[in-house]
Amino acid sequence: MHTGILFADLRGFTAQFDGGDPEEASIVLRRFYHCAEHVLFPDAVIDKLIGDEVMALYLPVIKRTMTPGDVPALMLEHGRDLLRAVGYGSGEEPFVEMGIGLDVGEAFVGNIGQRALYDFTAVGDVVNTAARLQAEARGGEIVFSDRVASGLPTSVGARVELTLKAKGEPQIAYRVSI
């Protein structure tokens, strides 16, 4: 199924709260999750909250008002909005450091598991690539694939070649900052 994937991850969160106050960590995470929900919903399905990371799916098959061609620009817009929501571009320090990765392509989307444990999610190269691109993003930055870039109406970002884990060849990607 044609799917857009967005990963947003907090930078340095684990180290910041290592041995720290778990209640304070939960307050920061709740604030981050609130920003993600406010920006991404209802256009994206927030698939996972993975500690200090959010994984969102863009599914034109489910969201009838969205076409596959809409997904790249919408994901980039959401990425920028999410960076702004945590404080980038405001003139103040963001309340968290966050990097975002985006990719679009074919994925299996549905329930995975057996008997007592099912998980609705997406799996496939597009998911892995988005996660790897997110790992390359610095705080305040969105890194997206050439597939996302080719779906945008205009050229955006600085073109880079990245060596991503489990990829045999360098990948073309683009970096955008707020």
N, C-alpha and C positions, 0 to 999 in steps of 0.2 A: 504494500500500500504506500502511496506517496505520502511522505511524512517529513515535517520539519522538526528539528530537535534543538532545544536551547538548554544549555547547562549554565547556571550561575553559581559560582563558588566563592566563599569568603576566604580571603588570603590571611594567613597567620592566625586564624581563629583558635586552632587547637593549641598552639604555643601560647597564645594570649591567656587562655583559661586553664592551662596545665597546672594543676594544683590550686587553682583559683576557686572562686565561689560559683558553684553550679547554678544557683538561683540567678545570679547575674548573667551567666552564660545563657540561661533559658530566656531571660528578658531580651537580650540581643537577638537571639534566634527568632523569638516571637515577632519582634519588630521587623526583621529581615523577611520572614514568611508573610507578614502583613503586606509589606511592599510588593513582594512577588505576586500575591493574590490580587492586590489592587491593580497592578499593571497588566498581568497576563490574563486574568479572567474577564470575560467569558470566551475570548478567542482561542486560548490555548487550554489544554488539559494539563493541570499540574499533576504529573505522573508520580513523582517521588519527592519527598523531603528526606535527603540523605545527610543527616547531621547538619553540617554547615553548607549544604549544596541543595539546589533546586533543579529538577529535571522537568521540562515542559515539552508537550507534544502539540504539534500543529497538524490537524487532521481534516483536510478539506472534504473527505468522504463523509465525515460525521457532521461537520459544520457546513451546512448547505449554502450559506452566504459567502463562503470562501472557496476560491478556485486554487488549484496547484500553483498557478502563476502569481497569486497574491501572497503566498507564504514567505518568500525571501524578504520582501520589503516590510511585511508585518513583523517578522522576527527581528529585523534590524531596528525597526521603530520601537518594539518592545524592549530590546536590549538597551537602547539609548534611554528610554523612559525608566527602566529599572535602575540604571546607573544614576540618573537624576533623583530617583526616589530615595536612594541611600545617601545622597548628598553631593555627588559629583557635579561640577559646573555651577554650584551655588555660591561660590566664594568662601564657603566654610569647609572645614574638613568633613569628609563623609563619616557617618557613624560606624561604618565597616569598610574595609578594603575588599573589593569584589572584582572578579574577572569573569567574562562571559565567552562561551564558545557556541557557534551556530553551524549546523549543516542541514542539508535537505537531500532526500533521496528515498529509495525504496527500503521499507522495513516490514518485519512481521509485527503486527499490532494485535494484541488480544490477550486472553488469559493464558498464563503459563503456570504449570504446576499440576499436582495430582491430589486427589482426595481432600485432605483438610487444609491444604495450603495452595491458594491460587493467587496470582499476581497479575493484574492488568498492566501491561507495559508494552514497550516497543523494543525489539532486538534487531540487530543487523549492523552492517558496516557504518551506516549513517549515524547510529548511536555512538559507536566507538569513536568515530572521527570527531563528532561534536565534543565528546568528552576530552579527547586529546587536544583539540583546539582550545578548549577552555583552560587546560593545563598550561598552555603557552601564553595565555592572556595575563597581562600585568594588572594591578589594581587600576580601575577606571578604564579598562580597555575591553573591546569586543574583538575577537578573532573569528573570522568566518571563512568557510571553504570557497573554492573557486566555483562550486555548484551554486552556492548562495549568490556570489557575485554575478554570475551569468544570468540570474533571474531578476536582478535589480534594473530599474529603468535607466540609471546613470552609474558611472564608475564612482566608487566610494572607497576610501581608505588607501593605505600604503600596501602595495603588493610585496609579499615576502615568500621565500621558500623555507619551509619548515621540515625538519626531520621528526616525524611523529612516531611514537612507539608502535611497533607491529606493522609499520608501513615500509615496504621495500625500497621505495624511492621518495625523494623529497616531494612534499605537497605544496602546491600553490595556495596561498591563503592571503587574507587581507586584514589589516589592523586598523581599527577606528578607536579614537579616544574622545572623551567628552571634554 
